[in-house]
Amino acid sequence: MAQLKRTVIVASAMIALTACAPAGYDGANSSAAEPVAVAAAEPTAAAEPEATATAEAADQAPPADVRLTEQLIGKKLPRMGAVVTDQDGWVLYRFDKDSADPPSSNCVDKCAQVWPPALTDGNPQLRGVSDDKVGTITRQDGTRQITVGGWPVYRYIGDKKPGQWKGQGVGGTWFVVDPNGKKNLTCVPTGTPKPVAPPSTGDSGSSDGGSAGYSY
């Protein structure tokens, strides 16, 4: 497949919507966080020559145990409408604190444990998603993350089965992504759901089971 192009879009403005989120949301109303302007990480600088970026990506092949997103599938789900899923049907999301101009990710460390980035070896198959909307960035750890419309995309560990979208509206900054890279705002919860806690690592300080203090 040809080198994926990076496409920059302007995120659509938030509008008032009727709530239709799945059962199980429990969050108090609060204002959505403002998008954070972040500088592009060194590997994602737009001025890099494509040949150099390609060579660097080849040098940073994902480890064997890294889960790759082998397909991007644009489809419609009941109530939610247009979404993008991976090959296993997991709904993908975008993060307001990321940047699409230039494309870069601001979700690392514990954030990336809760929102695993959609990683690729550079050759995802596309169905229902236009090739000119799909690109990649190189993350701080050297792995390559898929972008849709310039926005890095992620799964959510709070989704317990394919087709769920419990990450919609989490923290006022996470939204289901549509095949153009825009926020799907069809079904936004009335409150602002909190993210699930990162997976337990045996640290007694992470046993609160909640997400107090998390900014993602």
ABEGO torsion letter per residue (X at the ends): XBBBBBBBBBBBBBBBBBBABBBGBBBBBBBBBBBBBBBBBAAABAABBAAAAAAAAAABBBBAABBBBABBBBBBBBGAEBBBBBAAGBBBBBBAABBAOBBBBABBEAAAAABBBBBBAGBBBBBGBBAAABBBBBBAAGBBBBBBGGBBBBBBAABABBGBBAABGBGGABBBBBAAGBBBAABBBABBBBBBBBBBAGBAAAAAGBABGBAX
